Amino acid sequence: MGAEPWSSPASWQGALPKTGEVVTIASGNDILLDFDPPALGGLIVQGKLTFALRDLHLASRWILIDGGSLNIGSANALHTNETLITLIGAEKSENITEGGIRTDPTRPGGRRSPRAAQTGAGMPAMNSNMASGMSALGTKFITVMNGGRLEIHGARAQTRNWTQLQGNASAGATQLRVAETIRWQAGDQLVIAPSGFEPAQSEAVTVTSVVDSVIHFDPPLRHDHWGELQVIEGHRVDERAEVACLSRNIVIQGDAASEALEFGGHLMFCPHTTVHLEGVEFYRMGQKGLAGRYPIHWHLTGDHEGDYARGNSIHHSYHRAIVTHGTSNVLVENNVSYDVWSHAVVPSENGLESGNRFIGNLAVLTRRLDQRDFAFRGRSPGGGGSSQSEGRPGAFWMKSPDAVLVGNHVAGVVDGMGFYYDGPGPNERWTGAFSNNTAHGCSGPSGTVGDQYGPFTRGYGLFMAYYSQPAQMRFKDYTAYKNSLSGLWLEGPDQRVQNAALADNGTGAILFQTALEDSVIVG
């Protein structure tokens, strides 16, 4: 039997869901979203919800995938229609438990689809899979739990989402050339990374036309951007600015009220679930000052081999971009973040994670939180009053080095670091990799080049804090330029840097009992 259309009253016991209702698609039910429903008070998916091949907009206060599945396209049939999911609401104190129950309920129980149980007392209690996690889910979320499945596959999942300039682009220019032929189109929003010491010199523009590798855009550039590849003493020194596309045909966003409150939507994935997320644009997401409320967040899931987030863009996020917390063996590839508060990408939050692969991602303009917005208050070395060092953010921040980082670029961090190894945590082993990564435009306080040593010093492309370190690590083919304090600072002894290109930094490298081999430093 095929899916029942959402638009048919017969799919809902004779009456379509109304504005503000909490709706449940019960286990065994298969619903096809074939039109734009009214804004919902909440949506529980215990059965199956599939988006039809047409332009659609679904708005809800929250979406809980509780043992069911939400499907937009598939890995073999990418979704090509314009699809928008908007997470709505301004009640920061609202907390939804598993089953869709508010901790302070003021709304009706909502409507269930035909084979559902009754609403109210029959809803399940919080599952132990949330153990050691949060007692409730907050609001403005998409959460997957209890064997649930999230399958979102946008049309741009497998296209190149960022590249670099081919030739310099000067202030006032309305066109630029990129290093490879791309499939961007008129109307796409691009971001061009900074070329100097100031992270805020990144620029967002809108494409007006594309001819081969030449992109025409509006408005004109306000700053100069470098685009020439250099070879110095036989070493490739690549300071070409990155250019990234933020637009996707599938968009998950917070509502307009998110901006004033800095309270956007968030996604959280719990144990025993399956998540395949590609070709999606996340806009106005993250909830500033709240722990665990991030645009893409694996939460204490353990070994999740097979899960991935690839080809996505996360921009204008109020709290982080991609977090793998207590999660191992996830693939995070070819994603772009832009204008993100706090650490942007977190391969390891508690130090127990291993085997996560971060390949070919780009982080542009990562911002430092004000202390009043720290989500993890407490004392820690260099934390500035935060147990997760929010006082000096890392575009890539990790407690354990046991992750694979290959081909990632950091382009601008305000008062922070590019790649920040903040101690190994309880897992003191090294089976990861660090190769072919680039960091530039990481600034110290007020963008200055000079700074004295101190626990809160910042402005480094690569920084390893001094705690007990694992066995010798290899940092291969690393490029760092225009970082205000230094291209790299390895406080931990017995590390090895090979074939690095360190150019135009405040200082080339600060090393403690560390080998620097086959590298070039340009003053």
Secondary structure per residue as TSV (DSSP state, phi and psi in degrees):
chain	resnum	aa	ss	phi	psi
A	1	M	-	360.0	134.1
A	2	G	-	-77.6	175.6
A	3	A	-	-68.1	147.2
A	4	E	E	-89.1	131.6
A	5	P	E	-69.8	137.1
A	6	W	T	-58.1	-35.6
A	7	S	T	-72.0	-8.6
A	8	S	-	-93.0	124.9
A	9	P	G	-56.8	-28.3
A	10	A	G	-63.1	-22.6
A	11	S	G	-76.3	-10.9
A	12	W	G	-131.7	39.9
A	13	Q	T	56.7	33.2
A	14	G	T	99.7	-10.2
A	15	A	S	-145.0	129.8
A	16	L	-	-66.9	148.9
A	17	P	-	-57.5	144.8
A	18	K	-	-107.1	167.7
A	19	T	T	-54.3	131.0
A	20	G	T	86.0	-6.9
A	21	E	-	-76.5	150.4
A	22	V	E	-92.5	120.4
A	23	V	E	-111.1	139.6
A	24	T	E	-121.2	129.0
A	25	I	E	-96.7	106.0
A	26	A	-	-73.6	161.0
A	27	S	T	-56.1	133.1
A	28	G	T	93.4	-13.8
A	29	N	-	-92.2	146.7
A	30	D	E	-130.7	109.7
A	31	I	E	-113.7	135.5
A	32	L	E	-104.1	115.8
A	33	L	E	-76.9	108.5
A	34	D	-	-119.6	3.9
A	35	F	S	-156.6	174.0
A	36	D	-	-84.9	109.5
A	37	P	-	-77.3	166.8
A	38	P	-	-67.2	160.6
A	39	A	-	-61.2	127.7
A	40	L	B	-95.2	155.2
A	41	G	S	-79.1	-16.1
A	42	G	E	170.0	158.5
A	43	L	E	-138.9	121.7
A	44	I	E	-109.1	124.4
A	45	V	E	-112.4	102.3
A	46	Q	S	-103.7	-17.6
A	47	G	S	-102.5	-124.8
A	48	K	E	-133.5	132.7
A	49	L	E	-125.2	123.1
A	50	T	E	-122.6	134.9
A	51	F	E	-84.4	130.4
A	52	A	-	-69.8	163.6
A	53	L	S	-82.7	72.1
A	54	R	S	-158.7	164.8
A	55	D	-	-68.0	130.9
A	56	L	E	-141.9	153.8
A	57	H	E	-136.8	120.6
A	58	L	E	-115.1	122.7
A	59	A	E	-117.5	134.5
A	60	S	E	-157.2	154.2
A	61	R	S	-66.7	-33.5
A	62	W	-	-164.8	160.1
A	63	I	E	-133.3	120.6
A	64	L	E	-113.7	111.8
A	65	I	E	-92.4	94.5
A	66	D	E	-105.7	80.6
A	67	G	S	84.9	-7.9
A	68	G	S	-100.1	-156.4
A	69	S	E	-143.8	142.8
A	70	L	E	-117.5	126.7
A	71	N	E	-129.5	124.2
A	72	I	E	-128.1	102.1
A	73	G	S	70.5	-172.6
A	74	S	B	-149.3	169.2
A	75	A	T	-61.3	-28.5
A	76	N	T	-97.6	-9.2
A	77	A	B	-142.8	84.9
A	78	L	-	-64.2	143.3
A	79	H	B	-78.8	125.5
A	80	T	-	-105.9	-9.8
A	81	N	S	-83.8	159.5
A	82	E	-	-76.3	118.3
A	83	T	E	-129.7	132.2
A	84	L	E	-130.8	127.9
A	85	I	E	-115.7	121.1
A	86	T	E	-113.4	125.9
A	87	L	E	-97.1	122.2
A	88	I	-	-116.5	157.1
A	89	G	-	129.4	152.8
A	90	A	-	-129.2	9.8
A	91	E	-	-90.6	92.6
A	92	K	T	-62.3	-27.0
A	93	S	T	-84.3	-8.2
A	94	E	-	-63.9	134.9
A	95	N	-	-135.5	116.8
A	96	I	B	-100.0	128.4
A	97	T	-	-91.7	170.1
A	98	E	T	-57.6	138.4
A	99	G	T	95.8	-7.9
A	100	G	S	84.4	17.2
A	101	I	-	-88.3	130.4
A	102	R	B	-78.4	144.2
A	103	T	S	-68.1	-22.7
A	104	D	S	-132.8	68.8
A	105	P	-	-65.8	134.7
A	106	T	-	-133.6	5.2
A	107	R	S	-116.2	158.3
A	108	P	-	-66.2	160.1
A	109	G	-	-67.3	-20.6
A	110	G	-	90.6	-173.5
A	111	R	E	-113.6	137.8
A	112	R	E	-105.9	155.4
A	113	S	-	-78.9	171.3
A	114	P	T	-51.5	-42.0
A	115	R	T	-94.2	18.7
A	116	A	-	-80.7	158.3
A	117	A	-	-76.4	-179.3
A	118	Q	-	-74.1	155.7
A	119	T	S	-77.4	168.8
A	120	G	S	92.8	-122.8
A	121	A	T	-63.5	-21.3
A	122	G	T	-77.6	-2.9
A	123	M	S	-69.5	142.9
A	124	P	-	-68.6	154.7
A	125	A	-	-79.6	170.0
A	126	M	-	-57.9	124.9
A	127	N	-	-72.8	148.9
A	128	S	G	-66.6	-14.3
A	129	N	G	-63.8	-18.9
A	130	M	G	-86.1	2.0
A	131	A	T	-54.8	148.1
A	132	S	T	59.5	8.0
A	133	G	S	-108.1	-142.6
A	134	M	-	-93.1	146.4
A	135	S	S	-72.2	-18.1
A	136	A	S	-154.1	174.3
A	137	L	-	-103.0	-3.3
A	138	G	-	76.3	-142.6
A	139	T	S	-150.7	176.4
A	140	K	S	55.5	51.1
A	141	F	E	-128.6	161.4
A	142	I	E	-118.6	114.1
A	143	T	E	-120.3	138.8
A	144	V	E	-116.7	129.1
A	145	M	E	-153.3	170.5
A	146	N	T	54.4	47.7
A	147	G	T	81.0	9.5
A	148	G	-	-68.5	166.7
A	149	R	E	-138.3	133.0
A	150	L	E	-121.1	115.6
A	151	E	E	-122.5	104.7
A	152	I	E	-127.9	120.3
A	153	H	E	-134.7	96.6
A	154	G	B	-83.0	162.1
A	155	A	T	-62.9	-24.6
A	156	R	T	-99.3	19.6
A	157	A	T	-59.6	-37.3
A	158	Q	T	-111.4	14.6
A	159	T	S	-92.7	161.0
A	160	R	-	-72.4	119.0
A	161	N	-	-95.0	-14.9
A	162	W	E	-151.8	153.6
A	163	T	E	-148.5	-158.9
A	164	Q	E	-131.6	162.7
A	165	L	B	-64.7	149.7
A	166	Q	S	-119.6	88.2
A	167	G	S	104.8	149.8
A	168	N	-	-68.9	149.7
A	169	A	B	-123.4	119.3
A	170	S	-	-94.3	157.9
A	171	A	T	-54.5	136.4
A	172	G	T	95.0	-13.4
A	173	A	-	-69.6	148.9
A	174	T	S	-121.8	14.6
A	175	Q	E	-151.4	157.4
A	176	L	E	-151.8	162.2
A	177	R	E	-113.8	137.8
A	178	V	B	-108.6	164.0
A	179	A	S	-75.3	-12.2
A	180	E	S	-148.4	155.2
A	181	T	-	-68.7	132.4
A	182	I	-	-126.8	171.1
A	183	R	-	-112.7	32.6
A	184	W	-	-76.4	165.5
A	185	Q	-	-146.2	166.5
A	186	A	T	-56.4	136.8
A	187	G	T	97.2	-17.1
A	188	D	-	-67.3	144.2
A	189	Q	E	-96.6	129.1
A	190	L	E	-115.3	157.0
A	191	V	E	-124.9	135.8
A	192	I	E	-112.0	124.7
A	193	A	-	-71.9	157.0
A	194	P	-	-72.1	155.0
A	195	S	-	-111.0	-8.0
A	196	G	S	-109.3	-159.7
A	197	F	S	-80.6	-12.5
A	198	E	-	-95.5	111.4
A	199	P	G	-59.9	-32.3
A	200	A	G	-72.8	-1.1
A	201	Q	G	-82.7	12.7
A	202	S	-	-69.6	151.8
A	203	E	E	-137.6	134.9
A	204	A	E	-100.7	132.3
A	205	V	E	-136.2	166.9
A	206	T	E	-116.7	130.7
A	207	V	E	-69.8	132.6
A	208	T	E	-102.7	-31.1
A	209	S	E	-165.5	159.6
A	210	V	E	-134.7	127.7
A	211	V	E	-126.1	109.3
A	212	D	T	54.8	-116.9
A	213	S	T	-102.7	11.1
A	214	V	E	-100.9	125.2
A	215	I	E	-112.1	126.8
A	216	H	E	-101.7	141.0
A	217	F	E	-151.7	174.0
A	218	D	E	-148.1	144.3
A	219	P	S	-78.7	174.3
A	220	P	-	-63.1	154.4
A	221	L	-	-65.9	145.1
A	222	R	S	-96.9	-17.6
A	223	H	S	-133.2	161.0
A	224	D	-	-79.7	144.5
A	225	H	B	-133.4	127.3
A	226	W	-	-78.3	141.7
A	227	G	-	-144.6	25.1
A	228	E	-	-113.5	132.9
A	229	L	E	-81.7	135.7
A	230	Q	E	-120.3	151.1
A	231	V	E	-124.5	118.9
A	232	I	E	-125.0	121.8
A	233	E	T	52.0	39.3
A	234	G	T	80.5	0.2
A	235	H	E	-106.2	136.9
A	236	R	E	-75.1	121.6
A	237	V	E	-117.1	105.2
A	238	D	E	-106.7	101.6
A	239	E	-	-110.4	21.4
A	240	R	-	-69.1	131.8
A	241	A	-	-66.3	142.5
A	242	E	E	-79.9	149.1
A	243	V	E	-129.1	126.2
A	244	A	E	-130.2	147.9
A	245	C	E	-97.9	129.7
A	246	L	-	-98.0	-15.4
A	247	S	-	-83.4	139.6
A	248	R	-	-140.0	159.9
A	249	N	S	-82.4	-15.8
A	250	I	E	-109.2	123.6
A	251	V	E	-124.1	129.6
A	252	I	E	-113.8	123.1
A	253	Q	E	-142.1	157.0
A	254	G	E	-80.5	159.5
A	255	D	-	-74.5	175.9
A	256	A	T	-61.7	-29.2
A	257	A	T	-66.6	-15.9
A	258	S	H	-61.2	-31.7
A	259	E	H	-66.8	-50.9
A	260	A	H	-66.6	-34.5
A	261	L	H	-89.3	-13.0
A	262	E	T	51.4	45.8
A	263	F	B	-134.2	84.9
A	264	G	-	-95.9	-165.4
A	265	G	B	-82.9	170.2
A	266	H	E	-149.5	153.5
A	267	L	E	-116.4	135.4
A	268	M	E	-138.0	132.6
A	269	F	E	-115.8	125.9
A	270	C	-	-101.9	175.1
A	271	P	S	-60.2	155.3
A	272	H	S	62.1	39.0
A	273	T	-	-125.1	172.8
A	274	T	E	-129.1	128.7
A	275	V	E	-132.7	119.7
A	276	H	E	-126.3	112.2
A	277	L	E	-130.6	111.9
A	278	E	E	-150.4	145.0
A	279	G	S	68.5	37.6
A	280	V	E	-119.6	141.8
A	281	E	E	-102.8	125.8
A	282	F	E	-109.4	123.1
A	283	Y	E	-134.7	137.5
A	284	R	S	54.8	52.2
A	285	M	B	-115.6	171.7
A	286	G	-	82.2	149.3
A	287	Q	B	-124.7	105.2
A	288	K	T	-59.5	132.2
A	289	G	T	84.0	-1.0
A	290	L	-	-112.9	124.4
A	291	A	T	-66.5	138.9
A	292	G	T	78.9	9.0
A	293	R	-	-112.6	81.1
A	294	Y	-	-123.5	160.4
A	295	P	S	-58.4	-45.1
A	296	I	E	-133.3	120.5
A	297	H	E	-148.5	108.5
A	298	W	E	-84.1	124.2
A	299	H	E	-117.4	103.4
A	300	L	E	51.5	48.2
A	301	T	E	-95.4	-9.3
A	302	G	E	73.7	-145.3
A	303	D	E	-75.5	113.7
A	304	H	-	-122.6	45.2
A	305	E	T	-50.9	131.8
A	306	G	T	103.0	-23.3
A	307	D	-	-72.8	150.5
A	308	Y	E	-156.1	156.0
A	309	A	E	-130.8	114.5
A	310	R	E	-146.5	144.6
A	311	G	S	69.7	22.0
A	312	N	-	-99.5	162.9
A	313	S	E	-124.3	139.5
A	314	I	E	-127.0	113.3
A	315	H	E	-137.8	150.3
A	316	H	E	54.9	55.1
A	317	S	E	-97.4	137.4
A	318	Y	S	-86.7	-9.0
A	319	H	S	-161.3	100.4
A	320	R	-	62.6	-179.9
A	321	A	S	-128.4	-63.7
A	322	I	E	-131.2	127.1
A	323	V	E	-131.2	126.8
A	324	T	E	-111.3	96.4
A	325	H	E	-104.5	120.5
A	326	G	E	59.3	32.0
A	327	T	E	-132.7	141.2
A	328	S	E	-128.6	154.5
A	329	N	S	66.4	32.9
A	330	V	-	-96.8	146.4
A	331	L	E	-100.9	125.8
A	332	V	E	-125.2	107.8
A	333	E	E	-139.6	136.7
A	334	N	S	59.6	35.0
A	335	N	-	-98.0	156.4
A	336	V	E	-125.0	130.8
A	337	S	E	-117.7	145.6
A	338	Y	E	-148.5	130.9
A	339	D	E	59.3	67.7
A	340	V	E	-120.5	136.5
A	341	W	E	-89.9	141.6
A	342	S	S	73.7	-172.3
A	343	H	-	-52.6	136.3
A	344	A	S	-84.7	-52.8
A	345	V	E	-121.0	128.2
A	346	V	E	-122.5	93.8
A	347	P	E	-68.5	-24.5
A	348	S	E	-151.2	117.4
A	349	E	S	-99.8	-37.3
A	350	N	S	-111.3	-1.1
A	351	G	S	90.9	-5.6
A	352	L	-	-95.8	-8.1
A	353	E	-	-70.9	150.9
A	354	S	-	-152.5	151.5
A	355	G	-	76.1	5.8
A	356	N	E	-71.3	137.4
A	357	R	E	-114.1	118.9
A	358	F	E	-114.8	104.8
A	359	I	E	-122.5	122.8
A	360	G	S	63.6	34.7
A	361	N	-	-95.6	157.6
A	362	L	E	-129.5	128.9
A	363	A	E	-119.0	114.1
A	364	V	E	-112.8	127.9
A	365	L	E	58.8	82.8
A	366	T	E	-101.0	131.3
A	367	R	E	-110.7	149.0
A	368	R	-	-85.9	131.7
A	369	L	-	-71.0	149.0
A	370	D	-	-69.2	150.2
A	371	Q	G	-58.4	-32.3
A	372	R	G	-65.4	-16.9
A	373	D	G	-101.7	6.1
A	374	F	-	-62.0	133.9
A	375	A	S	-91.2	-16.5
A	376	F	S	-126.1	74.2
A	377	R	B	-74.2	143.6
A	378	G	S	150.6	172.9
A	379	R	-	-93.7	139.0
A	380	S	-	-160.9	154.9
A	381	P	T	-57.6	118.8
A	382	G	T	74.9	8.4
A	383	G	-	-82.3	-15.8
A	384	G	S	64.4	30.7
A	385	G	S	94.8	12.6
A	386	S	B	-129.2	136.3
A	387	S	T	-72.5	-10.2
A	388	Q	T	-118.7	30.3
A	389	S	-	53.2	39.0
A	390	E	T	-68.3	-13.5
A	391	G	T	-70.2	-16.0
A	392	R	S	-144.9	91.4
A	393	P	-	-68.7	154.9
A	394	G	E	-115.4	133.0
A	395	A	E	-57.7	-39.6
A	396	F	E	-120.7	110.9
A	397	W	E	-119.0	132.2
A	398	M	E	-149.3	143.1
A	399	K	S	-86.3	-23.7
A	400	S	-	-123.6	141.0
A	401	P	S	-83.4	4.7
A	402	D	-	-83.8	58.5
A	403	A	E	-142.4	157.7
A	404	V	E	-98.7	117.6
A	405	L	E	-120.4	109.6
A	406	V	E	-135.8	127.1
A	407	G	S	70.6	22.8
A	408	N	-	-91.0	149.5
A	409	H	E	-124.1	137.3
A	410	V	E	-112.3	128.4
A	411	A	E	-132.1	79.8
A	412	G	E	100.8	111.1
A	413	V	E	-131.5	128.8
A	414	V	T	-85.5	117.5
A	415	D	T	54.4	50.0
A	416	G	S	-161.4	-154.2
A	417	M	E	-123.3	161.1
A	418	G	E	-80.9	-74.6
A	419	F	E	-108.6	117.1
A	420	Y	E	-121.6	105.2
A	421	Y	E	-90.8	103.3
A	422	D	-	-97.6	51.2
A	423	G	-	85.4	152.3
A	424	P	-	-80.8	-10.9
A	425	G	T	69.7	-158.8
A	426	P	T	-73.8	-14.8
A	427	N	-	-99.8	95.6
A	428	E	-	-97.1	56.8
A	429	R	-	-128.8	162.7
A	430	W	-	-132.0	101.5
A	431	T	-	-125.6	15.1
A	432	G	-	-91.1	-162.2
A	433	A	E	-152.1	148.1
A	434	F	E	-137.8	108.9
A	435	S	E	-152.3	145.8
A	436	N	S	58.1	36.2
A	437	N	-	-101.3	154.5
A	438	T	E	-132.6	139.3
A	439	A	E	-137.4	131.1
A	440	H	E	-149.8	158.2
A	441	G	E	70.3	28.2
A	442	C	E	-89.5	119.6
A	443	S	-	-103.2	153.1
A	444	G	-	-90.4	-172.1
A	445	P	G	-54.2	128.4
A	446	S	G	58.0	22.2
A	447	G	G	71.5	14.8
A	448	T	-	-74.8	158.5
A	449	V	S	-91.2	-26.2
A	450	G	-	-100.9	140.9
A	451	D	-	-161.0	142.0
A	452	Q	-	-87.6	157.7
A	453	Y	-	-62.0	138.9
A	454	G	-	-173.3	167.9
A	455	P	T	-68.3	-17.1
A	456	F	T	-113.8	17.4
A	457	T	-	-63.4	147.7
A	458	R	-	-154.4	168.8
A	459	G	-	111.9	34.7
A	460	Y	E	-118.0	140.7
A	461	G	E	-68.7	-41.4
A	462	L	E	-136.3	126.1
A	463	F	E	-135.6	128.4
A	464	M	E	-116.6	115.0
A	465	A	-	-68.8	153.9
A	466	Y	-	-90.2	98.9
A	467	Y	S	-129.9	-171.9
A	468	S	S	-65.6	125.5
A	469	Q	-	-105.9	156.5
A	470	P	-	-73.2	-171.8
A	471	A	S	-59.3	168.0
A	472	Q	-	-53.2	130.1
A	473	M	-	-101.0	152.4
A	474	R	E	-113.0	123.4
A	475	F	E	-108.5	105.4
A	476	K	E	-108.4	140.8
A	477	D	S	54.4	44.2
A	478	Y	-	-91.8	137.2
A	479	T	E	-119.4	132.3
A	480	A	E	-140.4	130.5
A	481	Y	E	-149.8	153.2
A	482	K	S	53.9	39.0
A	483	N	-	-97.0	132.9
A	484	S	S	-67.5	-34.0
A	485	L	S	-97.1	-51.9
A	486	S	E	-167.0	153.8
A	487	G	E	-66.0	-35.4
A	488	L	E	-157.2	150.7
A	489	W	E	-140.4	111.7
A	490	L	E	-108.9	102.0
A	491	E	-	-75.6	-30.8
A	492	G	S	-72.5	134.6
A	493	P	S	-76.4	164.3
A	494	D	S	68.5	31.0
A	495	Q	-	-101.2	166.9
A	496	R	E	-138.5	126.1
A	497	V	E	-112.2	126.5
A	498	Q	E	-126.9	131.8
A	499	N	S	56.6	49.9
A	500	A	-	-91.8	150.6
A	501	A	E	-120.3	111.1
A	502	L	E	-119.6	108.4
A	503	A	E	-133.4	137.5
A	504	D	S	61.4	28.5
A	505	N	S	-92.3	167.3
A	506	G	S	-55.0	-48.7
A	507	T	S	-135.1	154.5
A	508	G	S	-65.7	-55.2
A	509	A	-	-155.3	144.7
A	510	I	E	-118.5	118.9
A	511	L	E	-127.5	140.5
A	512	F	S	-123.6	107.2
A	513	Q	S	50.9	43.9
A	514	T	-	-127.2	142.2
A	515	A	E	-91.3	135.0
A	516	L	E	-119.3	114.4
A	517	E	E	-122.3	142.7
A	518	D	S	49.6	44.5
A	519	S	-	-123.6	165.3
A	520	V	E	-125.0	135.3
A	521	I	E	-118.7	124.6
A	522	V	E	-113.5	124.7
A	523	G	-	-73.0	360.0
